[in-house]
Amino acid sequence: MYFRTEAVILSHRDFQEADRILTTFTRDFGKVTVLARGVRRPKSRKSGHVELGNWCKVFIAKGKNLDLLTEVETKRAFGIADFDSSKANKIYHLLELVENLTEEKQKNLSVFILLVNFLKRIVDGEDFNLISCVFKTKLLSALGFFSAKNLKDSKAKKLLDMLEQADFKKIKEEVKLNANHYLKLLAFLDSMIENLTERKLKTVRFLDGAET
């Protein structure tokens, strides 16, 4: 049995001599782990397509233990053009959030669209403090972990309700936070995520903090 879909590469680990196991988030099937055979060989046609953060068209064969990546074509390699380590770390942070908060093979189109759209915003150089706050709030909401409606009425509730419900353009126009406010909001969101997943976010330490 085979299926085609789109996927973002969330993480990978080496396997045997030349293979790699990829964790992907797909448009049609949610988080899917696949085996990419031979991609670590110098002449592999697939190797450049399965870098972290790549948005790809994929063709996957159902396997007994692991599904097998048989074909892959890059739609967009986020962060590869004009690559720098700061941009890469921001991309990896979003990938880690999706990987940690989602379960295997649970379709969620909203999460896929959210991830692709916010990877684009990182590449376009948008304010990462705002990206991070909005992405985390919307991701938690899309997965059913959070709703601002459940908070007591306060300035924080109004802010989080906007981050959860409004589109990014409106949020960018109306939300004006200083570095200290961002720090507190991100600490709140990261703490919630780490409590839910029962693990520390590894990529947080590589972020530069407030944008300058």
GIWO-V282830 format. One record per residue. N is the residue number from 1. RES is the residue in one small letter. NEAR is the number of other C-alpha atoms within 12 Angstrom. Layout:
# GIWO-V282830
N RES NEAR
N RES NEAR
This chain:
# GIWO-V282830
1 m 12
2 y 15
3 f 21
4 r 23
5 t 30
6 e 32
7 a 48
8 v 51
9 i 50
10 l 41
11 s 32
12 h 30
13 r 23
14 d 19
15 f 17
16 q 15
17 e 14
18 a 20
19 d 25
20 r 30
21 i 30
22 l 37
23 t 39
24 t 46
25 f 49
26 t 42
27 r 31
28 d 25
29 f 27
30 g 33
31 k 34
32 v 37
33 t 34
34 v 39
35 l 35
36 a 41
37 r 29
38 g 24
39 v 31
40 r 26
41 r 18
42 p 12
43 k 11
44 s 19
45 r 19
46 k 29
47 s 27
48 g 25
49 h 31
50 v 44
51 e 36
52 l 36
53 g 44
54 n 41
55 w 37
56 c 34
57 k 30
58 v 35
59 f 26
60 i 31
61 a 23
62 k 19
63 g 17
64 k 10
65 n 10
66 l 19
67 d 26
68 l 30
69 l 39
70 t 26
71 e 29
72 v 33
73 e 26
74 t 27
75 k 21
76 r 28
77 a 29
78 f 40
79 g 28
80 i 23
81 a 13
82 d 14
83 f 18
84 d 16
85 s 15
86 s 24
87 k 30
88 a 30
89 n 29
90 k 41
91 i 46
92 y 37
93 h 36
94 l 47
95 l 44
96 e 35
97 l 40
98 v 44
99 e 37
100 n 32
101 l 36
102 t 33
103 e 22
104 e 20
105 k 21
106 q 20
107 k 23
108 n 27
109 l 24
110 s 26
111 v 39
112 f 38
113 i 27
114 l 35
115 l 44
116 v 35
117 n 26
118 f 37
119 l 40
120 k 26
121 r 28
122 i 33
123 v 29
124 d 19
125 g 24
126 e 21
127 d 28
128 f 35
129 n 34
130 l 35
131 i 39
132 s 40
133 c 37
134 v 40
135 f 44
136 k 42
137 t 38
138 k 36
139 l 38
140 l 33
141 s 28
142 a 27
143 l 29
144 g 18
145 f 22
146 f 25
147 s 25
148 a 25
149 k 18
150 n 15
151 l 15
152 k 13
153 d 13
154 s 13
155 k 12
156 a 22
157 k 21
158 k 22
159 l 28
160 l 34
161 d 28
162 m 27
163 l 36
164 e 31
165 q 25
166 a 21
167 d 21
168 f 27
169 k 17
170 k 15
171 i 25
172 k 21
173 e 14
174 e 16
175 v 27
176 k 16
177 l 23
178 n 15
179 a 18
180 n 15
181 h 19
182 y 28
183 l 21
184 k 19
185 l 28
186 l 30
187 a 21
188 f 19
189 l 30
190 d 35
191 s 19
192 m 23
193 i 30
194 e 23
195 n 16
196 l 21
197 t 21
198 e 13
199 r 18
200 k 19
201 l 29
202 k 20
203 t 23
204 v 25
205 r 15
206 f 17
207 l 23
208 d 19
209 g 24
210 a 22
211 e 21
212 t 9
